Every structure is written in structure tokens, then in C-alpha cells.
Amino acid sequence: MSCCPGDEEDVLVLLDDDRTAELAMLLKALAHPARIQLLRHLSSYGQCYFGSLADVVGLAPSTTSQHVKVLKEAGLILGSAEEQRTCYCINPARLAELKQLVQSL
């Protein structure tokens, strides 16, 4: 008896080492509720967000900045300075890559 449904001859597709490491890095970037909250907020906002991200997560600006840094390093969000404020938005290509990697599990 098998714990997995389906034919026992089904072939599992394994990720190569590079893609596995990439998936692990992306999941690590999402391994905090505040980062998921930031990603959801920016995704639902749908355009360049100029507001205070600290207000979104209810954390100190310095703590929020560290969470934003992790998401930016993972490529999940983009930030660009315009005049004296910063615009934050989702990186849709990177988010699509994350979804594809998760679906390949």
C-alpha cells in the first residue's frame, strides 16, 4: 500500500540543484508573516506604492526596512527612488517564477 495516490509507476520530476537552491532562497524570503503581508499588499495595490510600508505591517520603520531588503534581494519586489520618495511594486516575472517553482514540487 502506498501513501501517495496514483499509479506507482508515476515518475517524479526533480528540480536540478540550481532550481532547488533558488526555490529555497525564495521560500526563505517569504518565511516571515510581515514579508508575506508586504507582498500581498503590493500585489493587491497593483501599481507603484509610495506610502509607508511600516504602516502596512504595523512595525517600526527600521524593522520594515529589513523585511523590504530581504524581499528586494530575492527579487520579489522592486523599489526605485523618485524625487524624495521611493516607489515599491511587485516584480511580476519573479513572482511567476516562484509560482512555477512551487508547482514543480
C-alpha positions, 0 to 999 in steps of 0.5 A: 500500500502506498501513501501517495495516490496514483499509479506507482509507476508515476515518475517524479520530476526533480528540480536540478540543484540550481532550481532547488537552491533558488526555490529555497532562497525564495521560500526563505524570503517569504518565511516571515508573516510581515514579508508575506503581508508586504507582498500581498499588499503590493500585489493587491495595490497593483501599481507603484506604492509610495506610502509607508510600508511600516504602516502596512505591517504595523512595525517600526520603520527600521524593522520594515526596512529589513523585511523590504531588503530581504524581499528586494534581494530575492527579487520579489519586489522592486523599489526605485527612488523618485524625487524624495520618495521611493516607489515599491511594486511587485516584480511580476516575472519573479513572482511567476517564477516562484509560482512555477517553482512551487508547482514543480514540487 
